[in-house]
Amino acid sequence: MNARTEPSEGETEAIARPPLVRELLLVAGLFLVYKFGRQLATGHTGEAFDNAHRVWDLERAVHLPGEGSVQNLLLHGDTLVHIANTYYATIHFPATAAFLVWLYLRRPGHYVWARRVLAAVTAAALVVHLAFPLAPPRMLAAAGLVDTAKVYGPSVYGPPQTDHLSNQFAAMPSLHFGWALMVAIGLIVATRSRWRWLWLLHPLLTLTVIVGTANHYWLDAIVAAAMLGIALAVIRPQAARTVEAATEPAQESPAPADADAEKNVLVGAGR
């Protein structure tokens, strides 16, 4: 971030930074709740594949582009697909964590807003994962897609039957995309640089990766974006609310001239 993105001195002092220990415990607690909550959705293999066929058929019915068209771009070279797999495996959590840390240090008001939005979207996603288990397209034979992580590496998933660290039937919504989109929106809102719109490349690249590696359907990203949109409509930045409150016109007191006129009327009435 450059100097042009710095807030004014008064703006920084107006919003207190939340206690660090409390925030670390809160974020860690939310993460653990989500990780353990995902495990509740494991074991629904048959339902997950039934839902996968429904999602695949729906995408074809509404004429969404095939996920295979994106994967074919990645499969032009082993290096490119390996980079995509690495991006999928390593960028998701570190990028979101770095985003929150930077906001906490430099934009405390925006940090609280972003943390609340991410928590709301993640909680809603967990509910969908429990209610609608979904096998990713790399597992769906009808999709005809390659499990690029398994073939080219690196892979963050083991065989579904023995993978106790993650729920591979939680494809919808895609938190990879939802979090990436929030990172971009948060940085655009919190900074002032004319180049800040380039942050949208992060969710765009993430979308290409999650679809091209056959880890998600288009609808997974669409649902994630819709859920994020609802959260953003409900949860507004504290900094924005502070500015709005500061710019509201104050109740004007009667002008001295009006007061004098009122006094003269009363005096005249007394006569």
Secondary structure per residue as TSV (DSSP state, phi and psi in degrees):
chain	resnum	aa	ss	phi	psi
A	1	M	-	360.0	139.6
A	2	N	-	-103.6	179.3
A	3	A	G	-63.7	-25.8
A	4	R	G	-68.6	-13.8
A	5	T	G	-93.5	-0.3
A	6	E	-	-73.5	138.8
A	7	P	-	-77.2	165.7
A	8	S	-	-67.9	160.0
A	9	E	H	-61.7	-42.2
A	10	G	H	-63.8	-35.0
A	11	E	H	-64.7	-40.8
A	12	T	H	-68.2	-41.0
A	13	E	H	-74.9	-21.8
A	14	A	H	-70.9	-25.4
A	15	I	S	-116.5	118.2
A	16	A	-	-73.5	143.4
A	17	R	-	-79.9	130.6
A	18	P	-	-61.1	152.2
A	19	P	-	-57.5	132.3
A	20	L	H	-63.3	-47.4
A	21	V	H	-61.2	-42.8
A	22	R	H	-61.0	-41.8
A	23	E	H	-67.4	-39.8
A	24	L	H	-62.7	-43.3
A	25	L	H	-66.4	-39.0
A	26	L	H	-65.9	-48.8
A	27	V	H	-64.6	-42.5
A	28	A	H	-63.6	-39.9
A	29	G	H	-64.5	-42.6
A	30	L	H	-62.3	-39.8
A	31	F	H	-64.2	-44.2
A	32	L	H	-67.0	-40.6
A	33	V	H	-59.9	-42.0
A	34	Y	H	-66.4	-44.9
A	35	K	H	-63.2	-44.6
A	36	F	H	-72.4	-33.8
A	37	G	H	-63.8	-37.0
A	38	R	H	-61.1	-31.5
A	39	Q	H	-66.5	-22.3
A	40	L	T	-66.3	-21.2
A	41	A	T	-92.2	-2.2
A	42	T	T	-74.4	156.8
A	43	G	T	92.9	-6.5
A	44	H	-	-95.2	55.4
A	45	T	H	-62.4	-49.9
A	46	G	H	-60.7	-45.5
A	47	E	H	-64.5	-37.7
A	48	A	H	-63.7	-39.4
A	49	F	H	-76.3	-33.6
A	50	D	H	-61.6	-44.3
A	51	N	H	-65.6	-34.5
A	52	A	H	-62.7	-42.3
A	53	H	H	-63.9	-37.9
A	54	R	H	-65.4	-44.2
A	55	V	H	-64.3	-43.9
A	56	W	H	-61.3	-45.6
A	57	D	H	-65.4	-38.5
A	58	L	H	-64.6	-42.0
A	59	E	H	-61.3	-39.9
A	60	R	H	-69.8	-34.9
A	61	A	H	-67.3	-34.3
A	62	V	T	-95.8	8.0
A	63	H	T	63.3	39.0
A	64	L	-	-71.8	148.4
A	65	P	-	-62.5	146.1
A	66	G	-	-67.8	140.2
A	67	E	H	-61.3	-26.2
A	68	G	H	-63.6	-27.7
A	69	S	H	-65.7	-34.2
A	70	V	H	-75.0	-41.5
A	71	Q	H	-63.2	-36.0
A	72	N	H	-60.9	-31.7
A	73	L	H	-65.8	-39.9
A	74	L	H	-72.8	-29.6
A	75	L	T	-82.2	8.3
A	76	H	T	-69.2	-20.4
A	77	G	-	-157.4	145.1
A	78	D	H	-61.8	-36.0
A	79	T	H	-64.1	-43.8
A	80	L	H	-64.0	-45.3
A	81	V	H	-69.9	-31.6
A	82	H	H	-66.6	-40.1
A	83	I	H	-63.1	-41.8
A	84	A	H	-62.7	-43.4
A	85	N	H	-63.5	-39.6
A	86	T	H	-65.4	-41.1
A	87	Y	H	-61.0	-44.1
A	88	Y	H	-62.9	-38.7
A	89	A	H	-81.4	-26.7
A	90	T	H	-118.9	-16.3
A	91	I	T	-92.2	-31.9
A	92	H	H	-50.9	-63.6
A	93	F	H	-72.9	-46.5
A	94	P	H	-59.5	-39.8
A	95	A	H	-65.4	-41.7
A	96	T	H	-68.5	-40.5
A	97	A	H	-64.5	-43.0
A	98	A	H	-63.0	-38.6
A	99	F	H	-59.2	-47.7
A	100	L	H	-67.4	-40.1
A	101	V	H	-63.3	-44.5
A	102	W	H	-63.8	-43.3
A	103	L	H	-62.8	-41.1
A	104	Y	H	-60.7	-41.0
A	105	L	H	-79.4	-36.7
A	106	R	H	-110.5	-26.5
A	107	R	-	-136.6	71.2
A	108	P	H	-58.5	-36.1
A	109	G	H	-64.6	-43.4
A	110	H	H	-70.5	-28.5
A	111	Y	H	-61.6	-48.8
A	112	V	H	-58.8	-44.1
A	113	W	H	-60.3	-49.1
A	114	A	H	-64.8	-40.7
A	115	R	H	-63.4	-40.4
A	116	R	H	-66.1	-41.9
A	117	V	H	-64.3	-47.1
A	118	L	H	-62.1	-39.9
A	119	A	H	-65.0	-41.6
A	120	A	H	-65.2	-45.2
A	121	V	H	-64.8	-41.2
A	122	T	H	-66.9	-40.7
A	123	A	H	-64.1	-43.3
A	124	A	H	-64.4	-37.9
A	125	A	H	-63.7	-39.2
A	126	L	H	-61.6	-39.4
A	127	V	H	-62.3	-43.7
A	128	V	H	-65.4	-39.8
A	129	H	H	-60.3	-38.0
A	130	L	H	-73.6	-38.6
A	131	A	H	-84.3	-24.7
A	132	F	S	-138.2	71.0
A	133	P	-	-59.9	138.4
A	134	L	B	-143.0	123.1
A	135	A	-	-75.1	136.9
A	136	P	-	-69.8	162.0
A	137	P	G	-62.8	-24.3
A	138	R	G	-65.6	-18.8
A	139	M	G	-96.9	-10.5
A	140	L	-	-92.0	114.7
A	141	A	G	-62.4	-35.2
A	142	A	G	-64.0	-23.8
A	143	A	G	-74.8	-27.7
A	144	G	T	64.6	31.4
A	145	L	-	-103.0	157.3
A	146	V	-	-91.6	136.2
A	147	D	-	-78.7	88.1
A	148	T	H	-62.4	-34.9
A	149	A	H	-65.8	-38.8
A	150	K	H	-71.3	-36.4
A	151	V	H	-83.7	-43.2
A	152	Y	H	-108.3	-21.3
A	153	G	S	71.0	167.4
A	154	P	-	-78.3	158.2
A	155	S	-	-121.2	140.1
A	156	V	S	-99.0	-3.8
A	157	Y	-	-115.5	144.0
A	158	G	-	-99.6	-170.5
A	159	P	-	-59.1	135.3
A	160	P	T	-54.2	-31.2
A	161	Q	T	-71.0	-26.3
A	162	T	T	-115.9	-0.8
A	163	D	-	-85.1	101.3
A	164	H	-	-99.6	3.3
A	165	L	S	-95.8	-17.8
A	166	S	S	-145.8	158.4
A	167	N	-	-102.6	105.7
A	168	Q	T	-79.7	-4.9
A	169	F	T	-102.7	33.9
A	170	A	B	-122.2	53.8
A	171	A	-	-76.0	-30.8
A	172	M	S	-115.9	128.9
A	173	P	S	-79.9	166.5
A	174	S	-	-84.9	107.4
A	175	L	H	-72.8	-23.0
A	176	H	H	-54.8	-48.5
A	177	F	H	-76.0	-43.2
A	178	G	H	-59.9	-44.5
A	179	W	H	-68.0	-41.8
A	180	A	H	-61.5	-40.6
A	181	L	H	-66.0	-38.3
A	182	M	H	-67.3	-38.0
A	183	V	H	-58.9	-46.3
A	184	A	H	-64.3	-47.7
A	185	I	H	-63.0	-42.9
A	186	G	H	-61.1	-41.7
A	187	L	H	-72.2	-32.8
A	188	I	H	-66.6	-42.5
A	189	V	H	-69.7	-37.8
A	190	A	H	-86.9	-10.5
A	191	T	-	-120.0	169.4
A	192	R	-	-122.9	-3.2
A	193	S	-	-61.0	143.6
A	194	R	T	-68.1	-14.9
A	195	W	T	-91.7	1.8
A	196	R	G	-63.4	-23.4
A	197	W	G	-67.5	-15.7
A	198	L	G	-67.2	-15.8
A	199	W	G	-61.9	-20.0
A	200	L	G	-66.1	-14.8
A	201	L	H	-64.5	-28.1
A	202	H	H	-63.8	-53.9
A	203	P	H	-66.6	-30.6
A	204	L	H	-65.4	-44.3
A	205	L	H	-66.9	-39.7
A	206	T	H	-61.4	-42.4
A	207	L	H	-61.2	-43.8
A	208	T	H	-60.7	-40.4
A	209	V	H	-70.8	-47.2
A	210	I	H	-67.8	-31.3
A	211	V	H	-80.9	-43.7
A	212	G	H	-66.3	-29.6
A	213	T	T	-87.6	2.1
A	214	A	T	65.7	29.1
A	215	N	S	-90.1	-19.2
A	216	H	-	-146.3	154.6
A	217	Y	-	-89.0	164.2
A	218	W	H	-57.6	-40.9
A	219	L	H	-63.7	-27.9
A	220	D	H	-61.4	-41.6
A	221	A	H	-73.2	-37.7
A	222	I	H	-63.4	-43.9
A	223	V	H	-64.9	-41.0
A	224	A	H	-61.6	-42.7
A	225	A	H	-64.7	-39.2
A	226	A	H	-65.2	-42.6
A	227	M	H	-64.7	-39.4
A	228	L	H	-65.5	-39.9
A	229	G	H	-60.1	-41.1
A	230	I	H	-65.7	-43.9
A	231	A	H	-62.2	-40.7
A	232	L	H	-67.8	-31.4
A	233	A	H	-71.4	-30.0
A	234	V	H	-89.5	-40.5
A	235	I	S	-104.9	113.1
A	236	R	-	-106.5	152.7
A	237	P	-	-61.3	137.2
A	238	Q	H	-61.6	-37.7
A	239	A	H	-61.2	-39.7
A	240	A	H	-66.6	-41.0
A	241	R	H	-65.4	-37.1
A	242	T	H	-64.6	-42.5
A	243	V	H	-64.6	-41.9
A	244	E	H	-62.0	-42.6
A	245	A	H	-64.8	-36.7
A	246	A	H	-71.0	-27.0
A	247	T	H	-94.1	-2.7
A	248	E	S	-67.7	135.5
A	249	P	-	-64.2	132.7
A	250	A	-	-75.9	156.0
A	251	Q	-	-67.6	116.4
A	252	E	-	-78.4	135.6
A	253	S	-	-81.9	156.3
A	254	P	-	-58.1	139.0
A	255	A	-	-65.8	150.1
A	256	P	H	-54.7	-37.7
A	257	A	H	-62.1	-40.5
A	258	D	H	-65.5	-37.4
A	259	A	H	-65.1	-42.2
A	260	D	H	-63.4	-40.5
A	261	A	H	-63.4	-40.6
A	262	E	H	-64.6	-37.9
A	263	K	H	-64.0	-42.4
A	264	N	H	-63.5	-36.4
A	265	V	H	-64.8	-43.8
A	266	L	H	-64.1	-40.7
A	267	V	H	-62.7	-44.6
A	268	G	H	-62.8	-37.2
A	269	A	H	-66.9	-30.7
A	270	G	H	-70.0	-26.2
A	271	R	-	-77.5	360.0
